[in-house]
Amino acid sequence: MAVRNVGVVGHQGAGKTTLVEALAHAIGLTSRLGRVEEGNTISDHDAEEQQRGMSISTSLVAMEHDGVQINLLDTPGYADFVGEVVASIAVVDAVIVVVDASSGVQVGTETAWRLAGRRGIPRAVVISRLDRDNSSFEDALESVQSVLGPQCQPLYLPNGAEGGFDALIDVLADENADGRDGLIEQIVEADEDLMMLYLEDEQIEEGDLRAAVKNATLAGSLAPVLPTSAVAGVGSSELMQLITGILPDPSEAPPVAADIDADGPACAFVFKTTADEFVGRLSYLRVVSGTVASDVHLDNAQTGEDERLANLSRASGKSLTNVSELGAGDIGVVTKLQSTGTFHTLREKGSDLVVPPPVMPAPIFAAAVSPKTKADVDRLGPSLARLVEGDPTLHIERDRDSGETILSGLSESHVQLSAGRLASKFRVEVEIKDRRVPYRETVTSVGQAEYLHKKQTGGSGQYARVALRVEPQPRGAGFEFSDEIVGGAVPRNYIPAVEKGVVESLPRGDFPLTDLRVTLYDGKHHDVDSSEMAFKLAASQALKESVSSARPILLEPVLSLRITAPESNTGDIISDLNSRRARVLGMEPAEDPPNSSVVIAEGPMAEFLHYATDLRSMTGGRGTYAWNFDRYDPVPDHLAQKVRQDAAAAAAAG
């Protein structure tokens, strides 16, 4: 059976889910048209999606029409879930970019368009919701062509506006149709013979033009545009014809991975993993080679584990239909895999096929998560692991300094929404708060102190005297210990205990010590009462007092930043950076997206905890940034006092 794998992409609220619903209803997959507002669509079957009235996760809607197996991937349009779009575009053979007729091209439209362009797959555009008040096909088309490109040409026009729109006009069949010349120009661009006829002003037969539409679409010289009203069912049949007759089957599209033979050994790529409270783990996969049969055993290329693919299914939303096999290019679902995660390759034993994972956007916002109750403590770790498995743009790490569990995502709202999913899907309640800035403390001059630890408790006592000198080291040098003991003032067997006492005291309090040399220069012992513990305790106190005498200062982490944004926003970005104690180092043109610049800067971490949110606001969602830890710098005196006061208050509060 022929296969079509199509991603439905676009900005949040453009009507993607409603469009998929209309197609399913048009071919009889459903008996009635579901509505997003009523929470009864095929795609938005998750309880949180129904509650929020928006897609959070990609949904697979499989349907058959005229002997063609159609697999639609309905993707979320909200910027926080762009990872779902990236993963979906990695396994589809074409995309339908949905544009709201009232809003035109928006930031999510541009993002999806670029992602599909990088993969090199054909693109079509649907201008949706043309039955609504204030909708305009002409304005939306102008927006599409000016932003996305002149290859976007309508195959059909609406026969009216708003309530008067109830049918499509075939542009190629109507010699006087608006835009017909522009459509023909894009069609003939991919056909040398037709191009010659066009340049010589020769008549081109309608049949020849229609036959060339598919090649032009596959070549990228044409991105067909269709007007629709999903709610009224207008344009559904024409869109279905475009999917089955113009968009490519897997053999005609760019391969999911190089050097893969559709007739070769069985191989499948898992592009999405979810957890269902009734079914368990669901792994969405695309067969990239051979045929995958139900109950077959395949090796996991990443883990080396053997996996049995029981319960191979097609999915239409949450409804699963068992199938005996899936051929090359097809998309399906398998339940309860044991060792296979997202972006893993399953292959026949002995095969060396591996599908490279798509490059996911890196997290740029991080927050500390902690369990709300004791009952949540044990469940937090496993639940976070399952959350990250379902969303590869989330990262989890344990901060070694603070002991905090850090959840990182694409924005502040992404992390908040993900925390909500912990509660709704895994019944784990968590608190979200700013992560602690890992301040450090160092010394700026030489200081020294001695401490006598003496205690008599009835039997053998405790005795140790330790004299330490501290001095600053170059920034980034860390810690160094040395001793200048002569004459046995501190026996050699106790010097390691002194060093251990110092090392264990470096991460003291809220501000670990760094970039200093500690020298043991004198001391005293008792033949009976001295012990390793006594020297450890004396060393710890001597370090504390010597640091206090060496003019200690606070250090803060400094980040290196690369901020990509439209050129029109760079002035605001630079002004904002200056307000954050940052330093702009330079600017360069961005390779992608067009008309964008990269601002190169460095600034203190404390000023950038919520920068993801602020940058999105400054740039209308078009700005992105990447950061790396660079170094530690001194905290300005007027801020250091407040940092110390805040740390003391937090410690007092418990």
VEXTIFI-816897 format. One record per residue (C-alpha): x, y, z; residue in one letter; residue number from 0. Coordinates in steps of 0.5 Angstrom, whole numbers, plus 500, padded with zeros to 3 digits. Layout:
residues N
{node {X, Y, Z}, "A", NUM}
...
end
This chain:
residues 654
{node {500, 500, 500}, "M", 0}
{node {502, 507, 498}, "A", 1}
{node {504, 511, 504}, "V", 2}
{node {504, 519, 506}, "R", 3}
{node {508, 521, 512}, "N", 4}
{node {506, 529, 513}, "V", 5}
{node {507, 534, 519}, "G", 6}
{node {502, 539, 520}, "V", 7}
{node {506, 545, 523}, "V", 8}
{node {505, 552, 524}, "G", 9}
{node {504, 557, 530}, "H", 10}
{node {500, 556, 536}, "Q", 11}
{node {492, 557, 535}, "G", 12}
{node {493, 557, 527}, "A", 13}
{node {488, 551, 527}, "G", 14}
{node {492, 545, 526}, "K", 15}
{node {489, 540, 530}, "T", 16}
{node {482, 543, 527}, "T", 17}
{node {485, 541, 520}, "L", 18}
{node {487, 534, 522}, "V", 19}
{node {480, 533, 525}, "E", 20}
{node {476, 536, 519}, "A", 21}
{node {481, 531, 514}, "L", 22}
{node {479, 525, 519}, "A", 23}
{node {472, 527, 519}, "H", 24}
{node {472, 528, 511}, "A", 25}
{node {474, 521, 510}, "I", 26}
{node {469, 518, 515}, "G", 27}
{node {474, 516, 520}, "L", 28}
{node {470, 520, 525}, "T", 29}
{node {462, 520, 525}, "S", 30}
{node {462, 528, 528}, "R", 31}
{node {467, 533, 528}, "L", 32}
{node {471, 534, 534}, "G", 33}
{node {472, 541, 537}, "R", 34}
{node {478, 544, 541}, "V", 35}
{node {474, 548, 545}, "E", 36}
{node {470, 542, 547}, "E", 37}
{node {476, 537, 548}, "G", 38}
{node {474, 532, 544}, "N", 39}
{node {479, 532, 538}, "T", 40}
{node {483, 526, 536}, "I", 41}
{node {489, 529, 537}, "S", 42}
{node {489, 533, 543}, "D", 43}
{node {487, 527, 547}, "H", 44}
{node {491, 528, 553}, "D", 45}
{node {488, 531, 559}, "A", 46}
{node {492, 537, 560}, "E", 47}
{node {491, 539, 553}, "E", 48}
{node {484, 538, 553}, "Q", 49}
{node {484, 543, 560}, "Q", 50}
{node {489, 548, 556}, "R", 51}
{node {485, 548, 549}, "G", 52}
{node {492, 547, 546}, "M", 53}
{node {497, 542, 543}, "S", 54}
{node {503, 540, 548}, "I", 55}
{node {505, 534, 545}, "S", 56}
{node {505, 531, 537}, "T", 57}
{node {499, 526, 536}, "S", 58}
{node {500, 521, 530}, "L", 59}
{node {493, 520, 526}, "V", 60}
{node {493, 515, 522}, "A", 61}
{node {488, 514, 516}, "M", 62}
{node {487, 510, 510}, "E", 63}
{node {484, 514, 503}, "H", 64}
{node {484, 511, 496}, "D", 65}
{node {489, 506, 498}, "G", 66}
{node {494, 510, 501}, "V", 67}
{node {496, 510, 508}, "Q", 68}
{node {496, 517, 511}, "I", 69}
{node {500, 518, 517}, "N", 70}
{node {499, 525, 520}, "L", 71}
{node {503, 528, 525}, "L", 72}
{node {499, 534, 529}, "D", 73}
{node {505, 538, 532}, "T", 74}
{node {504, 543, 537}, "P", 75}
{node {505, 550, 535}, "G", 76}
{node {507, 553, 542}, "Y", 77}
{node {515, 555, 542}, "A", 78}
{node {516, 551, 548}, "D", 79}
{node {515, 545, 545}, "F", 80}
{node {519, 546, 538}, "V", 81}
{node {522, 540, 540}, "G", 82}
{node {516, 536, 538}, "E", 83}
{node {516, 539, 531}, "V", 84}
{node {524, 538, 530}, "V", 85}
{node {523, 530, 532}, "A", 86}
{node {517, 530, 527}, "S", 87}
{node {520, 533, 521}, "I", 88}
{node {526, 528, 522}, "A", 89}
{node {521, 523, 520}, "V", 90}
{node {516, 526, 515}, "V", 91}
{node {517, 526, 508}, "D", 92}
{node {513, 533, 507}, "A", 93}
{node {509, 538, 511}, "V", 94}
{node {503, 542, 511}, "I", 95}
{node {504, 549, 514}, "V", 96}
{node {498, 552, 517}, "V", 97}
{node {497, 560, 517}, "V", 98}
{node {491, 563, 520}, "D", 99}
{node {487, 567, 515}, "A", 100}
{node {486, 573, 520}, "S", 101}
{node {494, 573, 523}, "S", 102}
{node {498, 571, 517}, "G", 103}
{node {505, 569, 518}, "V", 104}
{node {507, 569, 525}, "Q", 105}
{node {514, 567, 529}, "V", 106}
{node {512, 559, 529}, "G", 107}
{node {510, 559, 522}, "T", 108}
{node {517, 562, 520}, "E", 109}
{node {520, 557, 525}, "T", 110}
{node {517, 551, 522}, "A", 111}
{node {518, 553, 515}, "W", 112}
{node {525, 554, 516}, "R", 113}
{node {526, 547, 520}, "L", 114}
{node {523, 543, 514}, "A", 115}
{node {527, 547, 509}, "G", 116}
{node {533, 545, 513}, "R", 117}
{node {531, 538, 512}, "R", 118}
{node {530, 539, 505}, "G", 119}
{node {522, 536, 504}, "I", 120}
{node {517, 539, 500}, "P", 121}
{node {512, 544, 504}, "R", 122}
{node {505, 546, 502}, "A", 123}
{node {501, 552, 506}, "V", 124}
{node {494, 552, 508}, "V", 125}
{node {491, 558, 509}, "I", 126}
{node {485, 556, 515}, "S", 127}
{node {479, 559, 518}, "R", 128}
{node {477, 563, 512}, "L", 129}
{node {470, 563, 514}, "D", 130}
{node {471, 567, 520}, "R", 131}
{node {470, 575, 521}, "D", 132}
{node {476, 579, 519}, "N", 133}
{node {479, 573, 515}, "S", 134}
{node {483, 575, 509}, "S", 135}
{node {486, 570, 504}, "F", 136}
{node {489, 576, 500}, "E", 137}
{node {492, 579, 506}, "D", 138}
{node {494, 572, 509}, "A", 139}
{node {497, 570, 502}, "L", 140}
{node {501, 577, 501}, "E", 141}
{node {504, 575, 508}, "S", 142}
{node {506, 568, 506}, "V", 143}
{node {509, 570, 500}, "Q", 144}
{node {513, 576, 503}, "S", 145}
{node {516, 572, 509}, "V", 146}
{node {516, 565, 506}, "L", 147}
{node {518, 566, 499}, "G", 148}
{node {515, 567, 492}, "P", 149}
{node {515, 559, 491}, "Q", 150}
{node {508, 560, 495}, "C", 151}
{node {503, 560, 490}, "Q", 152}
{node {495, 558, 490}, "P", 153}
{node {493, 552, 487}, "L", 154}
{node {486, 554, 489}, "Y", 155}
{node {482, 561, 491}, "L", 156}
{node {476, 562, 495}, "P", 157}
{node {470, 563, 492}, "N", 158}
{node {468, 568, 497}, "G", 159}
{node {470, 571, 504}, "A", 160}
{node {468, 570, 511}, "E", 161}
{node {461, 567, 511}, "G", 162}
{node {460, 567, 503}, "G", 163}
{node {466, 562, 503}, "F", 164}
{node {464, 555, 501}, "D", 165}
{node {468, 552, 495}, "A", 166}
{node {475, 553, 492}, "L", 167}
{node {476, 555, 485}, "I", 168}
{node {481, 551, 481}, "D", 169}
{node {487, 556, 479}, "V", 170}
{node {489, 552, 473}, "L", 171}
{node {482, 551, 470}, "A", 172}
{node {481, 558, 470}, "D", 173}
{node {485, 562, 465}, "E", 174}
{node {483, 569, 468}, "N", 175}
{node {484, 567, 476}, "A", 176}
{node {488, 571, 480}, "D", 177}
{node {495, 569, 481}, "G", 178}
{node {495, 564, 475}, "R", 179}
{node {501, 567, 472}, "D", 180}
{node {505, 567, 478}, "G", 181}
{node {503, 559, 479}, "L", 182}
{node {505, 557, 472}, "I", 183}
{node {512, 561, 473}, "E", 184}
{node {514, 556, 479}, "Q", 185}
{node {511, 550, 476}, "I", 186}
{node {515, 551, 470}, "V", 187}
{node {522, 552, 474}, "E", 188}
{node {523, 545, 475}, "A", 189}
{node {521, 543, 468}, "D", 190}
{node {526, 545, 462}, "E", 191}
{node {521, 543, 457}, "D", 192}
{node {516, 547, 460}, "L", 193}
{node {521, 553, 462}, "M", 194}
{node {523, 553, 454}, "M", 195}
{node {515, 554, 452}, "L", 196}
{node {514, 559, 457}, "Y", 197}
{node {520, 563, 455}, "L", 198}
{node {518, 563, 448}, "E", 199}
{node {510, 565, 450}, "D", 200}
{node {508, 558, 447}, "E", 201}
{node {501, 556, 450}, "Q", 202}
{node {502, 550, 455}, "I", 203}
{node {497, 545, 456}, "E", 204}
{node {493, 545, 462}, "E", 205}
{node {494, 537, 463}, "G", 206}
{node {502, 538, 462}, "D", 207}
{node {502, 544, 468}, "L", 208}
{node {498, 539, 472}, "R", 209}
{node {503, 533, 471}, "A", 210}
{node {508, 538, 473}, "A", 211}
{node {506, 540, 479}, "V", 212}
{node {508, 534, 483}, "K", 213}
{node {515, 535, 481}, "N", 214}
{node {515, 542, 482}, "A", 215}
{node {513, 541, 489}, "T", 216}
{node {518, 536, 490}, "L", 217}
{node {524, 540, 487}, "A", 218}
{node {522, 546, 492}, "G", 219}
{node {520, 551, 487}, "S", 220}
{node {513, 551, 488}, "L", 221}
{node {510, 550, 495}, "A", 222}
{node {502, 550, 494}, "P", 223}
{node {497, 554, 497}, "V", 224}
{node {490, 552, 499}, "L", 225}
{node {485, 556, 502}, "P", 226}
{node {480, 552, 507}, "T", 227}
{node {475, 552, 513}, "S", 228}
{node {476, 546, 517}, "A", 229}
{node {470, 547, 521}, "V", 230}
{node {465, 548, 515}, "A", 231}
{node {469, 542, 511}, "G", 232}
{node {471, 547, 505}, "V", 233}
{node {477, 545, 502}, "G", 234}
{node {478, 538, 505}, "S", 235}
{node {477, 534, 499}, "S", 236}
{node {482, 538, 495}, "E", 237}
{node {487, 538, 501}, "L", 238}
{node {487, 530, 501}, "M", 239}
{node {488, 530, 493}, "Q", 240}
{node {494, 534, 495}, "L", 241}
{node {497, 529, 500}, "I", 242}
{node {495, 523, 496}, "T", 243}
{node {497, 526, 489}, "G", 244}
{node {502, 531, 490}, "I", 245}
{node {506, 530, 496}, "L", 246}
{node {511, 525, 496}, "P", 247}
{node {511, 517, 498}, "D", 248}
{node {518, 515, 502}, "P", 249}
{node {521, 513, 496}, "S", 250}
{node {521, 520, 493}, "E", 251}
{node {523, 524, 499}, "A", 252}
{node {530, 526, 502}, "P", 253}
{node {531, 519, 506}, "P", 254}
{node {531, 519, 514}, "V", 255}
{node {538, 517, 514}, "A", 256}
{node {544, 516, 509}, "A", 257}
{node {545, 509, 506}, "D", 258}
{node {539, 506, 508}, "I", 259}
{node {536, 501, 503}, "D", 260}
{node {528, 500, 504}, "A", 261}
{node {529, 493, 501}, "D", 262}
{node {534, 492, 506}, "G", 263}
{node {534, 489, 513}, "P", 264}
{node {529, 491, 518}, "A", 265}
{node {531, 498, 522}, "C", 266}
{node {526, 503, 525}, "A", 267}
{node {527, 509, 529}, "F", 268}
{node {524, 511, 535}, "V", 269}
{node {522, 519, 535}, "F", 270}
{node {518, 520, 540}, "K", 271}
{node {516, 516, 547}, "T", 272}
{node {510, 517, 552}, "T", 273}
{node {507, 514, 558}, "A", 274}
{node {500, 512, 558}, "D", 275}
{node {497, 510, 565}, "E", 276}
{node {493, 504, 562}, "F", 277}
{node {498, 502, 556}, "V", 278}
{node {505, 504, 559}, "G", 279}
{node {510, 506, 555}, "R", 280}
{node {509, 508, 548}, "L", 281}
{node {514, 508, 543}, "S", 282}
{node {513, 512, 536}, "Y", 283}
{node {517, 509, 530}, "L", 284}
{node {518, 510, 523}, "R", 285}
{node {521, 504, 519}, "V", 286}
{node {527, 506, 515}, "V", 287}
{node {529, 499, 512}, "S", 288}
{node {525, 493, 511}, "G", 289}
{node {519, 490, 514}, "T", 290}
{node {518, 490, 522}, "V", 291}
{node {513, 485, 524}, "A", 292}
{node {509, 484, 530}, "S", 293}
{node {513, 480, 536}, "D", 294}
{node {520, 481, 532}, "V", 295}
{node {526, 481, 536}, "H", 296}
{node {531, 487, 534}, "L", 297}
{node {537, 490, 537}, "D", 298}
{node {538, 497, 540}, "N", 299}
{node {543, 500, 537}, "A", 300}
{node {545, 505, 543}, "Q", 301}
{node {544, 500, 548}, "T", 302}
{node {546, 493, 545}, "G", 303}
{node {539, 490, 548}, "E", 304}
{node {535, 485, 545}, "D", 305}
{node {528, 488, 544}, "E", 306}
{node {521, 484, 543}, "R", 307}
{node {516, 489, 539}, "L", 308}
{node {510, 486, 541}, "A", 309}
{node {503, 490, 540}, "N", 310}
{node {505, 493, 534}, "L", 311}
{node {500, 498, 532}, "S", 312}
{node {497, 504, 528}, "R", 313}
{node {495, 510, 532}, "A", 314}
{node {489, 515, 531}, "S", 315}
{node {490, 519, 537}, "G", 316}
{node {490, 515, 543}, "K", 317}
{node {486, 509, 539}, "S", 318}
{node {491, 504, 537}, "L", 319}
{node {489, 498, 532}, "T", 320}
{node {494, 492, 532}, "N", 321}
{node {497, 491, 525}, "V", 322}
{node {502, 485, 523}, "S", 323}
{node {507, 489, 520}, "E", 324}
{node {509, 496, 518}, "L", 325}
{node {513, 496, 511}, "G", 326}
{node {519, 501, 510}, "A", 327}
{node {517, 508, 510}, "G", 328}
{node {511, 507, 515}, "D", 329}
{node {510, 510, 522}, "I", 330}
{node {507, 506, 528}, "G", 331}
{node {507, 505, 535}, "V", 332}
{node {509, 499, 539}, "V", 333}
{node {508, 498, 547}, "T", 334}
{node {512, 497, 553}, "K", 335}
{node {519, 497, 550}, "L", 336}
{node {524, 495, 556}, "Q", 337}
{node {531, 499, 554}, "S", 338}
{node {529, 503, 548}, "T", 339}
{node {528, 511, 549}, "G", 340}
{node {527, 517, 544}, "T", 341}
{node {532, 517, 538}, "F", 342}
{node {534, 510, 539}, "H", 343}
{node {535, 505, 533}, "T", 344}
{node {532, 498, 533}, "L", 345}
{node {535, 494, 528}, "R", 346}
{node {536, 486, 526}, "E", 347}
{node {542, 483, 529}, "K", 348}
{node {548, 484, 525}, "G", 349}
{node {546, 490, 522}, "S", 350}
{node {550, 496, 523}, "D", 351}
{node {545, 501, 521}, "L", 352}
{node {544, 507, 525}, "V", 353}
{node {539, 513, 524}, "V", 354}
{node {542, 520, 527}, "P", 355}
{node {538, 523, 532}, "P", 356}
{node {536, 530, 530}, "P", 357}
{node {539, 536, 533}, "V", 358}
{node {535, 539, 539}, "M", 359}
{node {534, 546, 541}, "P", 360}
{node {539, 547, 548}, "A", 361}
{node {535, 548, 554}, "P", 362}
{node {536, 556, 556}, "I", 363}
{node {532, 556, 563}, "F", 364}
{node {534, 553, 569}, "A", 365}
{node {530, 552, 576}, "A", 366}
{node {531, 548, 582}, "A", 367}
{node {525, 543, 583}, "V", 368}
{node {524, 540, 590}, "S", 369}
{node {518, 535, 592}, "P", 370}
{node {512, 538, 596}, "K", 371}
{node {511, 533, 601}, "T", 372}
{node {515, 527, 603}, "K", 373}
{node {511, 522, 599}, "A", 374}
{node {513, 525, 593}, "D", 375}
{node {521, 525, 595}, "V", 376}
{node {522, 517, 593}, "D", 377}
{node {517, 518, 586}, "R", 378}
{node {521, 525, 584}, "L", 379}
{node {527, 522, 581}, "G", 380}
{node {524, 516, 577}, "P", 381}
{node {518, 521, 575}, "S", 382}
{node {523, 526, 572}, "L", 383}
{node {527, 521, 568}, "A", 384}
{node {520, 519, 565}, "R", 385}
{node {518, 526, 563}, "L", 386}
{node {525, 528, 560}, "V", 387}
{node {524, 521, 556}, "E", 388}
{node {518, 524, 553}, "G", 389}
{node {521, 531, 552}, "D", 390}
{node {528, 531, 550}, "P", 391}
{node {529, 538, 550}, "T", 392}
{node {528, 538, 558}, "L", 393}
{node {535, 536, 562}, "H", 394}
{node {536, 534, 569}, "I", 395}
{node {542, 535, 573}, "E", 396}
{node {544, 535, 580}, "R", 397}
{node {548, 541, 582}, "D", 398}
{node {554, 539, 586}, "R", 399}
{node {555, 545, 590}, "D", 400}
{node {547, 546, 592}, "S", 401}
{node {545, 539, 592}, "G", 402}
{node {539, 542, 588}, "E", 403}
{node {535, 538, 583}, "T", 404}
{node {536, 543, 577}, "I", 405}
{node {530, 542, 571}, "L", 406}
{node {532, 546, 565}, "S", 407}
{node {528, 547, 559}, "G", 408}
{node {527, 552, 553}, "L", 409}
{node {523, 557, 557}, "S", 410}
{node {521, 559, 564}, "E", 411}
{node {514, 557, 562}, "S", 412}
{node {516, 551, 559}, "H", 413}
{node {519, 549, 566}, "V", 414}
{node {513, 551, 569}, "Q", 415}
{node {508, 547, 564}, "L", 416}
{node {513, 541, 565}, "S", 417}
{node {512, 541, 573}, "A", 418}
{node {505, 541, 571}, "G", 419}
{node {505, 535, 567}, "R", 420}
{node {509, 531, 573}, "L", 421}
{node {503, 533, 577}, "A", 422}
{node {498, 531, 572}, "S", 423}
{node {501, 525, 569}, "K", 424}
{node {505, 522, 575}, "F", 425}
{node {502, 524, 581}, "R", 426}
{node {508, 528, 583}, "V", 427}
{node {507, 535, 586}, "E", 428}
{node {514, 539, 586}, "V", 429}
{node {516, 546, 588}, "E", 430}
{node {519, 551, 583}, "I", 431}
{node {524, 556, 585}, "K", 432}
{node {530, 560, 582}, "D", 433}
{node {536, 556, 582}, "R", 434}
{node {542, 558, 587}, "R", 435}
{node {547, 562, 584}, "V", 436}
{node {554, 558, 585}, "P", 437}
{node {557, 564, 589}, "Y", 438}
{node {565, 563, 591}, "R", 439}
{node {569, 566, 596}, "E", 440}
{node {577, 568, 596}, "T", 441}
{node {582, 572, 599}, "V", 442}
{node {585, 578, 596}, "T", 443}
{node {591, 578, 601}, "S", 444}
{node {595, 574, 606}, "V", 445}
{node {592, 572, 612}, "G", 446}
{node {594, 567, 618}, "Q", 447}
{node {591, 565, 624}, "A", 448}
{node {593, 559, 629}, "E", 449}
{node {588, 555, 633}, "Y", 450}
{node {589, 551, 639}, "L", 451}
{node {584, 545, 640}, "H", 452}
{node {584, 542, 647}, "K", 453}
{node {579, 538, 650}, "K", 454}
{node {579, 534, 657}, "Q", 455}
{node {574, 529, 658}, "T", 456}
{node {576, 524, 663}, "G", 457}
{node {580, 519, 659}, "G", 458}
{node {585, 521, 654}, "S", 459}
{node {584, 528, 652}, "G", 460}
{node {584, 532, 645}, "Q", 461}
{node {590, 536, 643}, "Y", 462}
{node {592, 540, 637}, "A", 463}
{node {595, 546, 635}, "R", 464}
{node {595, 549, 628}, "V", 465}
{node {598, 555, 625}, "A", 466}
{node {595, 556, 617}, "L", 467}
{node {597, 562, 612}, "R", 468}
{node {592, 563, 606}, "V", 469}
{node {594, 567, 600}, "E", 470}
{node {591, 569, 594}, "P", 471}
{node {592, 564, 587}, "Q", 472}
{node {590, 567, 580}, "P", 473}
{node {583, 566, 578}, "R", 474}
{node {581, 559, 576}, "G", 475}
{node {587, 556, 579}, "A", 476}
{node {583, 553, 585}, "G", 477}
{node {586, 550, 591}, "F", 478}
{node {593, 548, 593}, "E", 479}
{node {596, 546, 600}, "F", 480}
{node {603, 546, 602}, "S", 481}
{node {607, 545, 609}, "D", 482}
{node {613, 549, 612}, "E", 483}
{node {613, 544, 618}, "I", 484}
{node {621, 543, 621}, "V", 485}
{node {623, 540, 627}, "G", 486}
{node {617, 536, 628}, "G", 487}
{node {612, 541, 630}, "A", 488}
{node {607, 537, 627}, "V", 489}
{node {609, 530, 626}, "P", 490}
{node {609, 528, 619}, "R", 491}
{node {603, 523, 620}, "N", 492}
{node {598, 528, 622}, "Y", 493}
{node {600, 533, 616}, "I", 494}
{node {595, 529, 612}, "P", 495}
{node {589, 530, 617}, "A", 496}
{node {591, 538, 617}, "V", 497}
{node {590, 538, 609}, "E", 498}
{node {584, 533, 610}, "K", 499}
{node {581, 538, 615}, "G", 500}
{node {582, 544, 610}, "V", 501}
{node {579, 541, 604}, "V", 502}
{node {573, 539, 608}, "E", 503}
{node {572, 546, 610}, "S", 504}
{node {573, 549, 603}, "L", 505}
{node {565, 548, 601}, "P", 506}
{node {563, 551, 608}, "R", 507}
{node {557, 555, 609}, "G", 508}
{node {554, 558, 603}, "D", 509}
{node {560, 560, 599}, "F", 510}
{node {565, 555, 598}, "P", 511}
{node {573, 557, 598}, "L", 512}
{node {577, 557, 592}, "T", 513}
{node {583, 560, 588}, "D", 514}
{node {587, 560, 595}, "L", 515}
{node {594, 557, 597}, "R", 516}
{node {593, 554, 604}, "V", 517}
{node {600, 553, 608}, "T", 518}
{node {601, 549, 614}, "L", 519}
{node {607, 553, 617}, "Y", 520}
{node {607, 551, 625}, "D", 521}
{node {603, 547, 630}, "G", 522}
{node {604, 543, 636}, "K", 523}
{node {602, 536, 638}, "H", 524}
{node {601, 532, 645}, "H", 525}
{node {604, 525, 645}, "D", 526}
{node {598, 522, 649}, "V", 527}
{node {592, 527, 647}, "D", 528}
{node {593, 528, 640}, "S", 529}
{node {590, 525, 634}, "S", 530}
{node {588, 525, 627}, "E", 531}
{node {581, 528, 629}, "M", 532}
{node {584, 533, 633}, "A", 533}
{node {588, 536, 628}, "F", 534}
{node {582, 536, 623}, "K", 535}
{node {578, 540, 628}, "L", 536}
{node {584, 545, 629}, "A", 537}
{node {585, 546, 622}, "A", 538}
{node {578, 547, 620}, "S", 539}
{node {578, 553, 625}, "Q", 540}
{node {585, 556, 623}, "A", 541}
{node {582, 556, 616}, "L", 542}
{node {576, 560, 618}, "K", 543}
{node {580, 565, 622}, "E", 544}
{node {586, 566, 617}, "S", 545}
{node {581, 567, 611}, "V", 546}
{node {577, 572, 615}, "S", 547}
{node {584, 576, 616}, "S", 548}
{node {585, 576, 609}, "A", 549}
{node {580, 581, 606}, "R", 550}
{node {575, 575, 603}, "P", 551}
{node {571, 577, 597}, "I", 552}
{node {565, 574, 593}, "L", 553}
{node {566, 571, 586}, "L", 554}
{node {560, 570, 582}, "E", 555}
{node {560, 566, 575}, "P", 556}
{node {560, 570, 569}, "V", 557}
{node {557, 567, 563}, "L", 558}
{node {559, 568, 555}, "S", 559}
{node {553, 569, 551}, "L", 560}
{node {551, 569, 544}, "R", 561}
{node {544, 572, 542}, "I", 562}
{node {541, 571, 536}, "T", 563}
{node {535, 576, 534}, "A", 564}
{node {532, 580, 528}, "P", 565}
{node {537, 586, 526}, "E", 566}
{node {531, 591, 528}, "S", 567}
{node {532, 588, 535}, "N", 568}
{node {539, 589, 537}, "T", 569}
{node {539, 596, 539}, "G", 570}
{node {534, 594, 545}, "D", 571}
{node {538, 588, 546}, "I", 572}
{node {544, 591, 547}, "I", 573}
{node {541, 597, 552}, "S", 574}
{node {538, 591, 556}, "D", 575}
{node {545, 588, 556}, "L", 576}
{node {548, 594, 559}, "N", 577}
{node {543, 594, 565}, "S", 578}
{node {545, 587, 567}, "R", 579}
{node {552, 589, 568}, "R", 580}
{node {554, 585, 562}, "A", 581}
{node {559, 587, 557}, "R", 582}
{node {558, 587, 549}, "V", 583}
{node {564, 584, 546}, "L", 584}
{node {562, 584, 538}, "G", 585}
{node {556, 583, 533}, "M", 586}
{node {556, 579, 527}, "E", 587}
{node {551, 577, 522}, "P", 588}
{node {547, 570, 523}, "A", 589}
{node {547, 565, 518}, "E", 590}
{node {540, 563, 520}, "D", 591}
{node {535, 566, 520}, "P", 592}
{node {536, 571, 515}, "P", 593}
{node {536, 578, 517}, "N", 594}
{node {538, 577, 524}, "S", 595}
{node {545, 578, 528}, "S", 596}
{node {549, 575, 533}, "V", 597}
{node {550, 579, 539}, "V", 598}
{node {556, 576, 543}, "I", 599}
{node {557, 578, 550}, "A", 600}
{node {559, 576, 557}, "E", 601}
{node {555, 577, 564}, "G", 602}
{node {554, 575, 571}, "P", 603}
{node {549, 569, 572}, "M", 604}
{node {545, 572, 577}, "A", 605}
{node {543, 577, 572}, "E", 606}
{node {541, 572, 567}, "F", 607}
{node {536, 567, 571}, "L", 608}
{node {530, 569, 567}, "H", 609}
{node {533, 572, 561}, "Y", 610}
{node {530, 567, 556}, "A", 611}
{node {523, 570, 558}, "T", 612}
{node {525, 577, 557}, "D", 613}
{node {529, 576, 551}, "L", 614}
{node {522, 572, 548}, "R", 615}
{node {518, 579, 550}, "S", 616}
{node {524, 583, 547}, "M", 617}
{node {524, 580, 540}, "T", 618}
{node {517, 577, 539}, "G", 619}
{node {519, 570, 540}, "G", 620}
{node {524, 571, 535}, "R", 621}
{node {530, 571, 539}, "G", 622}
{node {534, 565, 542}, "T", 623}
{node {541, 565, 546}, "Y", 624}
{node {546, 560, 548}, "A", 625}
{node {551, 561, 554}, "W", 626}
{node {557, 557, 557}, "N", 627}
{node {560, 558, 564}, "F", 628}
{node {566, 562, 563}, "D", 629}
{node {570, 564, 569}, "R", 630}
{node {569, 567, 576}, "Y", 631}
{node {569, 575, 577}, "D", 632}
{node {569, 579, 584}, "P", 633}
{node {562, 581, 586}, "V", 634}
{node {561, 589, 586}, "P", 635}
{node {562, 591, 593}, "D", 636}
{node {555, 594, 594}, "H", 637}
{node {552, 588, 591}, "L", 638}
{node {556, 583, 595}, "A", 639}
{node {553, 585, 602}, "Q", 640}
{node {546, 584, 599}, "K", 641}
{node {548, 577, 597}, "V", 642}
{node {551, 575, 604}, "R", 643}
{node {545, 578, 607}, "Q", 644}
{node {540, 574, 603}, "D", 645}
{node {544, 568, 604}, "A", 646}
{node {544, 569, 612}, "A", 647}
{node {536, 570, 611}, "A", 648}
{node {535, 564, 607}, "A", 649}
{node {539, 560, 612}, "A", 650}
{node {536, 563, 618}, "A", 651}
{node {529, 561, 615}, "A", 652}
{node {531, 554, 614}, "G", 653}
end
